[in-house]
Amino acid sequence: MNSLMQDLRYGARMLVKNPGFSLAAIITLALGIGGNTSIFTITSALLLKPLPYQDPQRLVEIDMQRKDEGRANPGGFSLGRFEMIRDHAHSFSGVAVAANDTMNLTGGGEPQQVSIMRVTGNFFDLLGVTPQLGRTFAGDDDHPVGKPVVIISDTLWHQRFGGNPAIIGQTINLDSLPYTIVGVLRPNSQFPFAGPGDVWSPRYFEHTLMSTARLRMGVGYLTAIARLKPEATVKSAKAEMDVLSQQYSQENPKAPDQGPNMSAVVNNLQEQTVANIRPGLLVLSGAVGFVLLIACANVASLLLSRALARRKEIAVRTALGAQRGAIIRQLLTESVLLAFAGGMVGLGLSYIATHYLATLGAENLPQGIALTMDARVLLFMLGISLLTGLAFGIFPALQLAQTNVIQTLRDEGRGSTGGHRRTELKSLLVIGQVAISMLLLVGAGLLVRSFSRLLNVDPGFDPHHVITMNLSLPTVKYSKPEQQIALFDDVLRRVSTLPGVQSAAVSAALPLTPKRLTPILPDGMPEKPLAERPFIIIEAISPGWFSTLHVPMHSGRDFTPADKIGSPNVVIINEALARRFFPNQNPIGRHLVMGRQPASEIVGVAGDVKNSGLAQDPQVQLYFPFAQLPWGNMNLLVRTAGDPHNMVSSIRAQISEVDSDQPVTDIRTVEELMDNSRTQPRFAMFLLSMFSATALVLAVVGIYGVLAYSVAQRRQELGVRMALGAKKSDILKLVVRQGIQLTAIGVLIGLVAAAAVTRLMSSLLYQIGAWDAVTFLIAPLVFFVDRIAGQLPAGAAGDHCRSNRSITLICS
């Protein structure tokens, strides 16, 4: 222990004695360790830390998967299927479901649309979640005859009710119906697998858009979770679900969520929650790991350069009896001290970066999981600092510990520097740095080219000068279809006549986002059960929707006010549907069956629009008139002559004239919707580009260091060359050639590694292959900056040798 403390004190004095070297090493290590700690904070919170529920490893999510055209798509979980699993499954100690919805909260302030989660009465008990005030659901809370009750979030409690502790037992109006508050959830109680919620209701069987009968007929809209019994496993539960699925199909042959294309899926709840973010996190973890390797190589190079000044010190200590092990221990102690200093600075950088990344990637990360730096993150930082210190310190320590005492003292007396083996080691470190930097540059280049394609993609509509906002009608106040139609017709009439408004329309879904799927049966297709028919995207729109978004109509006509309840059913299809079901035919006048509706006539063919996000090809889709199948939750789209944000207050005023209790929410332009669709690729591109730039800077610094070190060792040789008539340009070429050789070898190795590794990024790319030739050609050109890094020490060497030619010859 005394020896260790002595080594620590001596090491600290040596670092303080060389502030320039120490500062450069600490900053370099802080970048590498800080980046790794930041990404580990996110990885730990999402992938390693268990969900904040009781015994979370026993929780699973149950879903149905449908195979359409060779692709597996979520098939939805219906009420009937849930009730069968609840009553007959033996693998679970409990099963619960949840469904997203919205309701209008009125009374006690401005009308407010709130997000409501409809759940089974056992939902919170199954998860082991307890409220901060009141109770969870119990008794007949989830029965139709029970008193309507709700649990509210801590956020809504404070924002709407001022955190009043007497809130329990009070009544609030949701969609004009009274509900009694029985509980308030704890702060930050979130459920990322079920979606955001302001209010929680145990009336899971109710829905604002459809009857209970229709739900039991197979409309899938539920998220199902379950708790495994102690003796059950995910595999055994999956096998039981397959058996129950067959039984469900036999008992419900006409249900759309049964059939040979449907299969049950049982996954660990945490794994399913983070499934979409896992690939990106693994790529980023690898990237920051490479940055740390480059930082270690840089600091190792600094230590090797510093060894020039310490060779005599080590030789004297050896001559005085110091053992080789003691010298290695002392040098490693100094390296570990450097690493811990860099780790502490990196921890501060990581804290700032984590908060920034949480904000930047808010829409790409699962909601409700806190990204906090805890004891696990601190232990990671300490562990990686220790390993880093040992990693970059071991080779310089071994090199110095092998110092030949007699030869070193004689060389120092003559002014020689020696160290050919150290030059070779530093060259290998530089080659490794360049190779890793090249790998990261190629990865960043692929993401940049992919994102540029995404920026220039044609969505199939004109997004400029269009504002959108959501109107969700309360089912009690607007229970009849005629009432819903009348309100939206009145709103459209008023808004369309506003100065500065060019056109207006309503649609159930926002641009780029599908909302509903349904089975269809086009003319010419043999009769099939609902479950075996192709499922496609359907959209309810008003007349003028195509002209408002500037979607071209290739043939046929648009909807008109005459297309309403009581008139013949009509639909408009997109080009993708026409190509798939009516190839080389004119679909106008043909018919198709949509779900359980009567056959509809095709009256138009519209151009394809991006209906599943910008990165996805347009999917098969049809449009039907809103007035023929009303929907209580619609989006208003308004095209304006100028800045659409300037029209928001006027549009709100017109809606208030129609219904003063109707809230207007989710106000965004279509351009903002498109920008949001790019958030995930932008987030990945930004992070990998940032890490690549850091790696490139470190690699350039490393090349500069090794060339400067080489020049210092060859000063006698260069002096002789100058004395014998060599020009400064010759010396410059000699040293630059060395830098180019090291860079070329590193680039070649990096390209080979990139070709093998970048295929793991395929899921993050859009219209770019993992082996994109342009990226692989452009990335090496970036390293031409290394010429600058090579010219500086070479030029300095030429100037030094020219001005000190005679002195150099005498010293040699």
N, C-alpha and C positions, 0 to 999 in steps of 0.2 A: 504493500500500500504506500509506504514511504517513497519507493522508487517511482510509483505512478504519479504521486503528487509532485515529486521533483520534476518528472518529465512534463507534467502539465504546466508548472510554473515556468520552466525553461522554454517550452513551446510557445507559451503566451508572450514571453519577452521577445522571442525571435520574430513573432508576427508583428508586435508593436514596433520593433526595430526596423522593419521593412514595410512601412505603411502602404507604399505604392503597390508592391506585389500583393499584399494582403487584401487591399481594397479591390484590385482587379479580380482576384480569385473569388472573393466573397460575392461580388456582383454576378460573376459568371455562374457560380453555383446557385445563387438565389433565383436566377431565372429558371434553371433546370428543376430545382427542388420545389420552387413555388408553383410552377406549372403542373408538376405531378401531384402536389398536394391539393391544388384546386380541382383538378379532374377527379382525384380520389375522393374528395368531399362529395361530389355529385354521384360518383359511382357507389360510394358507401351508402349514401342515403337511398338510392334507387335500387341497387342490386344486392347489397350486402346486409343492410339493416332490415330487420323484420318489420312488417307492417304493424302499426300501433293497435293491434287487436289481441284479444286473449288467444293464446296458443295458435299463432297465425299459420304455422306450418301445416295445420290440419284443414285449413280453409282452401276450397277449390271453387273454380268457376265452371259452370256447365253451359255449353252452347251447342247449337245445332249448326252443322256445316253443310252447305249445298255445293255440289260440283256442277258448274255451268261451263260448257265449252272447255272442259279440261282444267278449269281454274276453281279453286276452293274459295267460296265466299260465305260470310256469316249468313246463316239462314233465319236467325231470329228465334226467340223462345216464346211459345204461345202459352196462354193461360191454361188450356186443356192439358198440354204436355206437363206443365208444372204441377198441376193437381194430381196427375198420375204418378209422377216421381215422388211427390210429397206423401202420397198414400201407400205406395208400394215398394219404394227403394229401401233396402236394408243396409246399404253402405254408409248412410248418413245419419248422424244424430239430429240433424235439422237441415231444412232447406228453406231459403228465403228468396224473394224476387224484388226487383226495383225497376221503376220506369220513370224516365224524365218527362216532365210536363211543365206548363206555365199557367199561372193564374193571376188574376188582377186583385190586388189588395187595396181596398177602399175604406174610407173612414179614418178620421184622426190625422188627416194630412192629404197631400196630393196623391192622386191615383198612382199606384206603383205596380208594375209587373214583376212578379217574383218567380223564381225557379222553384218548382215543387218536385219532390221525389215521392212517388207513390210506392209504398213498401208493404210487405206483409208485417203483421203484428209482431213477429218474432225476430225481425231484422236486427235490431240493436242488441237483443239478448244473444242471438247467434254469434255476433261479433264480439260480445263482451264489452260493449260501449255503454257507459253510464253518463247521464246528463249532469250539469253543474247545478241545475235547479229542477225541481219536480221529479217526474218519473218517466220511464219508457212506456211503450204501449202494453196494454194488458187486457185481460177479460175479453169483452165483446167489442173492443175498439175497432177491429177490422171486419165486423159483421155489418150488413146493411141496416140492421135494426139498432145498432149501437149509436151512441151520441157522437157526432163528428168532432174529432179531436186532432190536434197537430202538435208537433215539436218544432221549435224554431231554432235557427242558428244563432250563435253568439253575435255575429255581425249584424243580422237583422234586429236582434234584441237591442243592441246599442244604437244603431242608426235610426230605427223607426220608433223605438219605445224608450230611448234614453237610458237603457240599462236598468229599468225600474224592477226591483226585486219582487214587487207585488204582481208581476205579470202573470204568474201561474193562476189559472182559473178565469182569466179574462177572455173575452170573446173578440174575435176579429172577423172581418168579412172578406171572404175569398170567392170571387166570381158571384158576388151577391148572396152567398150562403154563409151562415154563422158557423164558426169553428172555435172550439175551446182550446186554449193553450195549456198543455199539461206538462211541458218540459222545455228546457233551454239547453242546447248542447254546449260542451266545453269549447273554449277557444281553440281554433285550428283543428276542430274535428272535421276531417274531410274524408271523402270516399272516392278516390280516383277511379275505381273500377265502375262506379255507378254514375258519376258526373256530379257537377256542382248542385248544391241545394240550399235554398233559403228556408224552405218549409218542408216538413216531412209528414206525410199523411198515411195512415194504415189502410186507406181505401184503395188497395192496389188493383182491384177489379174495375174501378171506375176509370173512365177516360173521356176527355173532352171531345174526342173526334169519332168515337164509334161505340156501339152498344156492347153490353156484356155478351150477348149472343154471338155477335160477330167475332169477339175476342176468342170465345171458346171454339168457334169454327176454324181457328187456326191462324189468325193474324198474329205474327210474331213481333213483339215489341218489348219483351221483358229481358232483363239481365238476371240470371239465376246464380246464386252462390249457395254453397253447402259446407257443412262441417263433417269431415270424415270421422267415423267411429274409430276407436283405438286399434281395432284389428283390421281395418280396411286400408287399402292403398289406392293411389290414383289409377293404377292398372286394373285392379279388381272393380273399382267403381265404373271405369270405362266399359268393362265387360258387361256389368249389370245394366248400364245405360243402353247398350246395344240390344239386349234382350227386351228391355222395356220399350225401346223404339219400335221393334217388330210388333210388339203387342199393341202399341199405339196405332200403328199403321193398319192393323187388322180391325181395330175398333173404330177407326176414323178414316175410312178409305178415301173420302172426298176432301180431307183436310189438305191445304197447300203445303203444310210443313211436315209431310210424310212422303215416303216413296223411296225408290232405289238410289236416288241422288242425295238423299239426306243421311247424315251420320252424326252421332253424338260425339262431342268433344269434352273431355274433362281435363282441366289444367290446374296446376298450382296457382292460387290467386295472385301471389306476388309476381310469379314469372309471367303470367298473362298481363298484369298491369303494366309491366315495363318491357313487354315484348318488342314494341315499336322503337324504343329508344336504345335498346341493348346494342345493335350493330354499330350505331354511331358512336356510342360511348367506348366500345372496344377499339374502334379506329382511332379515336382521340387519345385513348390511353396509350396505344402503341406510339402515336406521334409524340406525346410528351415524354415517353420513355426514351425515344431516340434523341430528343433534345437534351435530356439529362446525360445520355452517353457522350454526346458531343461536348457538353460542358465538362464532363469528367476528363475527356481527352485534352481539352484546352488547359485545364488546370494541371494535368499531368505534364503537358508541354511546358507550362510555366515553371513547374517544379524541376524539370530537367534543365531548363535554362538557368534556374537559380543554383543548380548543382555546380555550375562553373565557379560560382563565388564561394561555395562551401567545401570544395574538394580539399583545400588545404586544412580547413577546420576539422574535417572528418579524419584526415591523415594524422593530424597532431593528436586528436583524441585517441586514435588507434595506437599511435606510438606510445601514449601514456598509459595504455593498458585497457582501454575500453573494449568490451567484447562486441562481436558482430551483432549478436541478438539484441544487446542494449542499444546499439546505434539504430537498428531497424525499428525497435520499439519507440525510440525517441522521435524518429522521423514520421512514423505512422501516427504518433500522438499529435504532432503538429498538423498532419493532414486531417485527422478527425476533428481537431479544434477548428480548422478552416471550414470543414463541412458543417459543423454545428452552427458556426457563425452565419454561414450562408443559409442554413436551414431556418434560423430565427428570422433573418431578413425575408427569406422566401415565404415563411408563415404569414408575415404581414402582407406581402404581395398577394398571397393566396386568399387571404380574407377579403381583400378588395376585389380580386378577380372573381371570386365565387359569387359575391353579391351582384357584380356586373353581369356575369353569365346567367344568373338566375333571372335577372330582369330581361336580358337580351333573348334568352331562350324560354321565356315564360309560356309561350304557346306551343313549345315543342316538348316540354317536360310534363310528366304526369302531375296533375294538380292535387294539392293537398298533402304532398310529402315535403316536409321541411328540409331545406338544404343548409344544415347547420354544421359547424366545426365542433366536434365532440372529442371525447377521450380517444376514440378509435383513430380519428384524423391526427391527433397529436402524437400518438404512438407510431403512426405511419410516418409522420415527418421525422421523428427521432430515429426510427429504424432505417429509413432511406438515407438520412444524413450519415449514420454510422457506416452503412454499406458503401455509400458514395466516397466517404473519406478513405476507407480501406481500398476501394477500387482504384481511385486515381493516385493514391499514395504508395501502393505496394511496389510498382516498378521503379519509380525514382528511388525509393528506399533501398531496394535490392541493388540498384546500380551504384549508389553512393557507398553502401556497405561493402562493396567489392573493391573499394579503392586500394590501389597498390601504394603503400606508404612511401617507400623509397623513390619510386618512379614519380609519384605525385609531387613530393617535395622538390625533387630535381627539376621537374617540368615547371613548377611554380617559380623556382629560382630563375629559370631561363625565360619565363614569361609565356610558356606554351600553355595551351588550353586543352588539347587532346579531345578524346571522347567520341571516336568514330561510331562506337556501338550506340551511344546515346543519340547520335544523329539518325541512325537507322531506325531506332525506336520512335523518335519524334516523327520521322517520315511515315511510318506505319500508322501512327495516330492520326496524322493529317489525311492519309488515304481513307481511313475509316470515317473521319468527319465528313469528307467530301461525299463518300458513298451514301452515308445516312442522309445528308442534306439533299442529295440528288433524289433519293427515295421520297422524301417529304415534298420536294419541289414538284415531282411528277404527280404525286397525289393531289397537291394543291392545284396544280395546273389542270388536272382532270375536272376538279370541282369548279374551277373558274370557268372553263369552257362549257361545262354542263349548265352552270348558272346563266351564262350569257345566252345559251340557247333558250333557257326558260324565260329570260327577259324579253326575248324577241318572238316568243311563240304567239301564234294567232289564235285567240280564244274563240273565234267564230262570231264575235259580237263587238260592238264599239263601246268600250268602258268609260269613255270620257263624258264628263258633265252629267252623270247619272247618280242620284242619291237614293239610298234604300233605307227603309225603316219598317219595323215589325208592329203589327196590330194583332193581338190575341184576344178574341171576343169571349166574354164570360158565357158559359153554356146555359146558365139559368136565364140571363137577360136576353140572350139570342139563341134560344133553343130550337127555333124553327128555321129551316133553310131559307125561307123567304125573308126572314129578318136579317140573316147574314148577308144575303145578296143585296138587299136594300141598303144596308149600311155602306158596303164597299162601292156600290154604284153611286151613292150620294157623295162619298169621299172623292171618287174619281172625277165626278162632274165638277165639284167645287175646285179641286186642285188643278184640273186641266185648264180652267179659265183664269188662273192666276197670271199676272204679268211676269214674263220671263220663263214660263213653263212651256215647253214645246209639246210634250206628250206625257202620259202617265198610264200605268197599268199595275195590276197586282198579280202575284204568283205565290204558290205555296212554298217553293224553295228559292233560296238565293242563288245567283249565278255561281257556277263552279261546284255547287254542293247538291248532291242528290238527296231527296227526302223520302221518297216512297218507291217501292218496287211492287210489281204485281205480275201474275202469270197472264200471258196472252195466247190467243189461238187465232192466227191469221187465216184468211182464205187460202185453201189449198193444203193446209196441214191436216193430217188425219186427227180425228177426235181423240183427245187424251184427257186423263184426270188432271185436276188443277195442279197437283204436285209434280206432274211430269211435263207440264208446259214450260216454255222458256220464261224466266223472270226478267223483266226489263224495267228501266226507270220510267216513271210516269210523272207528269207535271200538270197541275191545275193552273191555268192562266186566264186572264181576261182579254177581250179584244184589244188590240193595240200593243200587246206585249212584244211582238216581233218588231214592230216599227219603233218602239221605245228603245230597244237594245240594238236596233239596226241589224237584225238577223235576216238574211235574205230568204225570200220565199221562192223556191225554184219552180214550183208548179202548183196549180190549184189556187185556193183562196185562204184568207185569214178568217178567224172567227168574227162573228157579227153579233150585235145584241139579240138577234133572232135565235141564236143558239142558246136556248135556255131550257128549264125544266118543262117537260111536256112536248118539246120539239124532238125530231129524230136525233139520236146520239151521233155525234161527229167527233173525229179526232184529226190531228195533224201529226205526221210522223217525220222523223229526221232522215237524212240521207242514209245513215248507217242501217236503220231499220229497213229502208227500201232496198238497199243492196243485199241484205241478208235474207229477207222473206219474199221479195218481189224482184229478183234479178232479171234484168233485160225486159222488164214489164213496166207498164204504166199503172202505178198503184191507185191513182185517183179513181174513186168510185168503188174500189174494193172494200171489203169489210174485215173487221177483226173483233174478237171478243176480249174484253179487258176484265180480268177477274171474273166476278159473278154478274157483271152488268150485261144488259142486252147488247147484241152486236152493234158496233159503231161503224159509220161510213168514213172512209179516209177522204178528206176534202182538200188536203194540201200536203206538200213535201217541203220542209224547211231545211236550211243549211245546218250542217253539224256544228254544235257548240261544245266547248269543253264542259262536260257536266259531272266530272268526277275529280276535279282538280286540274291544274295546268300541266302537270307532269304525266297525266293519263290521256290516252287517246279517247276521242268521243265515243261514248257507249250508246248502244241502241236505246232509243227513247221515243216516247209519244207524248203529245200534249192533248189535253181535253179542256173544254170550256168550264171555267169555274162555276158558271151559273147552272150547269147541268149536274154537277156533283159538288155542292158547296163544302167549304172547308173553313173552320172557325179561326185558324191561325194563318194569316197571310202576310206577305211582304209587299209594301207599296214601293214602286220604282218610278222615279220622276226624272225625266230628261229636261235640263234647263239650258238656257242660252248662255249663261255665265257660270260663275262659281256656284256649284250646287249647295255649298254650305250656307250661302247667303239666303237661301230659300227655306231653310229649316223652320224658322219661327213662323213664317207665313203658312207653311204646310201644317204645322202643329195647330195653328189657330183655326184652320178650316176643319181639321179633325175634331177639335174641341167644340166647334159649332154643331157638329153632327151628334157627338156624345161627349159631354164634359167629363165623364168618369172614365173615359177610355185612355189608358196610358199608351205612349208611343216609345218604343225601345229600339235598341240595336241600330242606331243611326250611323250609317257608314256609306261612303261612296263605293261604286263598283271598282274603281281603281284601288281603293284600300282593300277590298276583298281580294283582288288579284295579288296585291302586295303581301297580304297575309298568307296566301297560298304558297308564297315563296319563302316563308320564314324558316322552315326546316332546312332546305338546301342552303339558304343564306347563312344560317347559323353554323352549319358544318363547314362551309367554305371559309367563313371568317376565321374560325378557330384554327383550321388546318393551315390556312395561309399565314396566320400570325405565328404559328409554331414553325412553319417553313422559313419565314423571314428571320426568325430568331436563330434557327439552325444555320442559315446561310451566313448571317453576320458572324456567328461563332466560328464557322468554318473558315471564313476569310481571315478572321483574327488568328486562327490557328496556322493558316498558311503563312501569314506574315511572320508569326513567331518562329516557325521552323526555318524560314529563309534567313531571318535576322540571326538566328542561332548559328546557322550554317556559315553565314558571312563572318560572324565573330570568330568561329573556329578556323576559318580559312584566311584570316587576315594576312598571315605571313605569306601564304601561297599567292594571294591576290597582289600583295606588295611586290613579290618577285616578278609576277607577270607584267605589272605596270613598269617596273624597272627595266625589263627586257623589251619594252616597246609596245606592250598591249595598250589599246585605246580604251577609254572609258566605256564606249559602246560595246566593246568585246566583253568586258567584265559584266556589263549589264545583261547581255545576251546569255552569258554563262549561268548567271544566277536565275534569270527569268526562265531559262530552259528547264532548270530543276523544278521550279514551281509548276510549269506546264506539264511536266512529266508526272508529278504527283497528282495534279488535278485530273489528267487524262485517265490515269489508272483508277482513281476514285470514281470518276464519272462512269467509266465502263462497268465497274462493279455495281455501282448504284443503279444503273439502267437494267442490268440483269436482275438485281433484287427487286426492282420496281415491277418488271414484267411478271415476276412470280407472285408478288404480294398484292398488286392493285386490283386483281380480280375479286378480292374480298370487298372492294368498294362498289361493286356493280349495282347494288341496291340503292346507292346514293346518287347515281348518275342518271342524267336525262339526255337521251339521244347522243350519247358519247360512249364508245366502247372502252373497256378497261385498258386496252392496248392501243389507245388513240395515237396514231403516228405523228400527228402535228405536235401533240404534247411532248412526246418522247424526243422530237427533234428540237423543239424550242427550249426545253428545260436545260440542256447542256450549255446553251449559249449564255445563260445567266452567269456561268462561271468565268466568262471573259473578264469579269471584274477582278478575278484573281491576278490578272496581269498587273493591275494597279498595286495589289498587295505584294507582288514580287518585285516591281520596279522600285518601290520605296527603299527597302533594305539594300537592294543591289546598287541603286544610285548613291545611297549613303556610303556604301563600301567603296565605290569608285572614287568619290570625293575624298574619303579618308585616306585611301592609298595614294592618291595623286598628291595630296598635300603633305603626306608623311612618308614618302617613298624611301628616303635615305634612312630615316629612323627605323622603318620596318626591316630594312636589310640588315642594319646593325644589330637589331634585336634578334634576328634570326641566326 
